């Protein structure tokens, strides 16, 4: 099964050709740098700030992230 990401932005579907994240480059307690692959493009580096996402969801980011010791991708292609 192929994992893909898509979302809607102002009634327009975006990124329906995003493949799974390829690999994690860096994990720094809530901040991820990953390599992503899009259909027809070379790998690109993407940045994910989990702290701001957790804050927006009203999670205590410090408590949520404290037990995380390692981040990995099991399904990468």
N, C-alpha and C positions, 0 to 999 in steps of 0.2 A: 504494500500500500504506500502510495506517495503522500507525504505530508505537505500541504501547501497552505499558505496564508493568503487571506484576502480580507478586505474590509471596504466599507462604503464611506465615501466622503462627498457630502452634498449631493446625494443621489447618484453618484458615479462610482462604479466598482473600480477599486485600485489594486494593483499588485497581484492580479490573479495568476501571474507566472512566477511567483516567488517560490523557489525551492527551499527545502529545509536549510537551516543554518549549517554551514559546512564544518566549521571548527571554532573553538573558543581561543582567542588570542590572549586575552587577559581577563582576570577576575580580580576586582579590588573592592571587596565588601560592599556590594550593591551596584557596582559599575562594571558593565560587561563590554568587551570589545570582541566582536565576532566577525567571521568571514561569511558572507552571504552570496548566493548565486541566483541570478535572475535569468530567465529564458532569453537567450540571445546575447547575453553580456558576460564579461569576465567577472571573476569574483570581486566583490567590493567589501571594504571594511565598514562595519556598522557599529554604532555606539548605543548602548541601552543603559539608561539610568533608572535602575529599579527603585532607588530611594524616592525619587519624585513620583513614580507610579504608585508605590506603597503609600506615600503621604496623601496622594489624591484619593486613594481608597480608604483613608482613615485608619491605616495600620500603623502600629509603632514599628518603624523601619528598623531601629536598632534591635528590638526584641525578635523581630521576624528573621533578620539576617544573622544574628549571633550564632545559631547552631550550624550554619552552613560552612563547611570546611573545604568543600570541593565542588566545582561545577563542571559538568561534562555533558556531551551530547552522545546519546547511545544510538541514535538512528541515522547519523550522518552518512551521506553517500560519498 
